[in-house]
Amino acid sequence: MRLVRHPVLCNYYVTYRCNARCSFCDIWEKPSPYIQLADVEQNLRDLKRLGVSVVDFTGGEPLLHRQIHEFVGLAHDMGFITTLTTNCLLYPKYAEKLRGKVDMLHFSLDASEKEVHDKGRGVACYDFVLESIRVAKELGERPDILFTVFRENLHDLEAVYRDIAQPNGLMLIINPAFEYNTVETGEQLTPAELDYLSAFGKKRGVYLNEAFIQLRKDGGNHVAAPICKAASTTLVISPSNELVVPCYHLGEQKFPIQGQLYDLYHTPEVGRMIALEGRLPQCEGCTINCYMQPSFAVEINKYFWQALPSTLKYNVQKGTWKRMLTR
């Protein structure tokens, strides 16, 4: 049973450029422009008409855009739930400007030891994460720690939780790694390791979408009966002001928006791509979290029920449910 038939999330890429060189990501290799304020203003108006409630300003590293605080502030004032993830290299510089404008602010941290984290990120950013936590707390912000889990850093999850997240009163988000395109993120988690994550996710102050675990045990998305609703739940806007469908990672087609996002979304050409969501050959086995999360929320099935408790837990502990109810 489909509960929502309009897009609920926008992944808004402000730039593909990044000041890190993460071993598990290739986006930093792409040449990229920066989004323009006039386009953002028009697109946000159209996103509101389309029924979108959450705007994730992403990249690349979104804080590389000098107007990021204007974009986030504009979306926040228009009533969107705003999210932003950063490696923290620039957060202390922008913290005051971003204050009160980001509903879900995520700081990426994948190890408890500086050398290990910095090696995986390809740049010395561990100290900036700790400094960003201090600055954010001084400003009354409540960031989350986003821990991307691989087999090689699974053992470090407890230390990050115990030594960094809990003492600072921060939510620890467990983000199971996934593979896409030509990027190899290491060996896949075993069933026993997935069970460990599932148990860890039940700790207070930890968020893990349990449906992520079940989807991996089920072998990911299957084109014959797709769970993925990427194109119909999530709008992807590129730094070149294009609508990317069915999702960023496939990017089968890119349509210039030209100030007409609402009308563009309802064209037959885009409609045909939406109809292929989860059904393309490349979609077989997919477990990409940022598209599965909204997919689990719009249709009643076993993944919906497995995702619901953890989603409620996060929103209650963060207090974001209050803003969602007013949207």
N, C-alpha and C positions, 0 to 999 in steps of 0.2 A: 504494500500500500504506500503510494507516494504521498508524503505529507506536504511538501513544498515543491512547486513547479517553476520557481523563478530563481535566479542566481542569488546567493546569500553572501558570497565572499568575493572580494577583488584582490588579486595579487598584483600590486602596482609596482612595477620595476622602475625605480627612479634612475638607475644606471646599472649596467652590467660590470662596471669597473669595481675593483676591490683592492684594498691595501694589504690583504693577506694572500697567501699562496697555499691554501689548504690542500692536502694530498687527496682528499675525497671529493673535491669539487673542481670543475673546469670553467666556471663562469668567468673567473678573473682573466681568462685567456682571450675573451671576446673584446673587440673594439666596441666602443659604446658612446653615444651622446648622453646628455642629461635631459630629463623631462623639463618642460616649460610650465610656468605658473598658469598662464592663460589656458593651456590645455587641461591642466589639473582641475581648474575651476569648472570648466565646461563638462569634463568627464565626471566629476563628482555629482554635478546636477543630474546627469543622465543615469549614473549609478543609483541615485536615490529613486528616480522614476522606475528603474528596473527592479527595485526591491532589495538591493544589496544592503546589508546591515553592518558588515565588517570590512574594513579596508586595511590590508597589510602592506605597508610601505617597505619594499624589500630591494634586494640587489643580487649580486654585488654587495658592497658595503653601503647601505643607505645614507650613512652620515658623511659620505664623501660629497654629497650634494649640499651646497652651501645654503640652499633654501628649504632643507628638509623640515625645519621647524615651522615654516609657513605652510607647507603641504599638510603636515600632521595637524597643525592648529586649525586649518580650514576644515578638514574632514571632521575633526572633533566638534567644532562649533556647529557643523551641519547635522550633528546627531549620529554620526557613524561611530561604531566601536573601532578604535585604532590599535594597530599592533605594529611592532618594530623589533627586529632582531639585529644586534650589533656585536662585532668582535671587541668592542670597547676601546679601540685605539683612539677614537675621536670623541667618545662620550663625555669625558670631563670638560672638553671644550664647549660642547653643545648642551650640556645638562641643564643649565639655567633656562635656555631658550625652549627646551623641550618640556620643561616642568609642567605637569598637570595636563599635558596634551596626548599622552600615550597611555591607553588603558591597559595594554598588555605589552610590557617592555621586557625583552629577553636578552640576557647577557650570555654569550656562548662560552662554555668552559667544559673541556673534555678530559681533564686530569687534575689531580690534586697537587702534582709536582710541576714546577715551572718549566723544567727542561722538556718534559714529556709533552705538555700542552703546546709549548712554543714550536716544538719539532713538527707536530701534526698540523699546526696552523701555518708553518712556513715563515713565521715572523714572531718577534718577541712581543707578545700581547698579554701574557699571564698577569704581569704586574698592573697592567692597565685595567684588567678585569677587577682585581682587588681594589684598586683606586676608584673605579667606577661604582663599585658597591658602596664604598664609604661616601662618595659624593652624593649618590642617589639617596642614601638614607638621611643625609644631612638636609636634603631638599624635601624630605617627606615622601619620596617615591618608593614604590615597592616592586622592584624588578624581579624577574624570575631567573634562575640559573638553568640554561638549556644545555643538557648533557647529551651529545650525540654518541650513541653506544655502538662500539665495534667489539669483536671478540677480544682484541688486544687491550682494550681499556675497561672491559667489564668489571675486572677486579677492583678498579679505582672508584667505582660508583659509591661505595660505602664511605670512603674517605671524603669525597666531595660533599656528600650529604651531611656527614658528622662534623667536619671541620670548617665548612664554608657556608653551606645553605642554612643549616639549623642555627648556628650561633648568630647569624645575621637575620634570622626570621624570614628567610626567602623560600619560595616554592621551588622545588627541584623538578624540572620537566625532563622526563626520560624520552629521548628521541631515537628510536631504533634506526640504525643506518639502512640505507637502501642503495641499490645500484641503478644507474641509468646511462644511456648513450655509451660512450667509451670509457666511462669512469668506473674503475674497480675499487670498491670500498673495503676489500678484504673478504675473509671467509664469512659466510652466512652464519648467523647464530643457530646453534643446535636446539633441538626441542628442550633439552635440560636447561640450557641457558635462557631460553624463552620463558620457561617455568620460573627460573630465578628472578627474571625481570618482573614477571607477573606478581610474584610474592612481594618483591621490593616495592612495587607500585602501590601496595596497600598501606605503606607507612604514612604517618601523618606528615603533611608538608611535601608529599611527592605526587606528581601527576604523571600517570601513564595511561594512555587510551588503550584499554584492554582489548578493544577490537583490533588494534595493530598486531597484537600477539596472535589472536585467532586467525587473522588473515594470512599471516606468515605460515602458520601451521597448516592452513588450507591450500598453500601453494600460490598465494597471491590472487590477483584478478584473473578470471577466466573469460575469454572472449565469447564462449558459447552462452554464458550466463553472467554478464559483467556486474560486478558490485560497484565499479567505478562510475561516478556521475560527474566527472571532472568538468566537462564543458557546460553542463546545465546548472551546476552549482557555483562554479568559479569563473570569473572573468579575469583574463590575464592581459594586462596592458604593458607593452614594451616601452623602453626609453625613447623609441622612435615614434611613439604615439600610434601604435598599431594594436589591434585586437588579435591575439594569438590563440588559435584553436587547433586541436581540442585542449591542449595544455602547453605549458612552457617547455617541458622536457621532450615532447614530440615536435611541437611547433610545425605541424603539417602545413598550415596556411597562416599568413599574416595579412590582415586587412587594414589599410590606412583608415584611421578614424575620422580625421578631418572635421572635427566638431560635431559629428553625427553618430555618437556611440549608441544611443537608444535606437535609432532607425537601423543602423548597421546590424545590431544584434538580431533584429527581426527580419533580416533579408533571407531569401531562400538559400543563398550560398553559405551563410553562417549556419543556418538551420540544418543543412545537410551534414556539416562537420559535427554539429552537436549530436546528431543522430548516430554518429559513429563512435561516440565516447565509450571507451572500454572494449570496443569491438575490433580495433585495428590489430594487425598481427603483432605489432610492437607492444600492445597492451597486455599480452599474455604474461602472467606471472608478476605483473606490476604491484608494488607495495608502497608507492610514493606517498609519504605521510600527509603532505600538504593538500593533496587532492582526495585522499581517502577520508580524512577527518570530516570535511563537509559532506562527502558521499554517505557516510554512516548516519548523518543527522537528518536526512530528508526522506528516507524510506524505511518503513517498519520491517525489519528482518532481524536475524540473530545478531548481526553486527550493531544495529541500532541499540538493542538492549544491552549488549556488552559495553558499548561506548558510553551509555547514559550515566551510570554511577560515577565514573571518573570525571566526566564533564561537569556534573553537578558538584562533585567534590571540589574541583578547581574553582568554579564560579562562586561557591559559598565561601571558601577560604580566602579568595581574593577580593570578594565583595563586588565582582563585576556583574553579578546577576541583577543588582539594583539598576545599573545603567542599561542593561539589556531590556529590562521591563519597561523602561521609559522610552525605548526606541520605537 
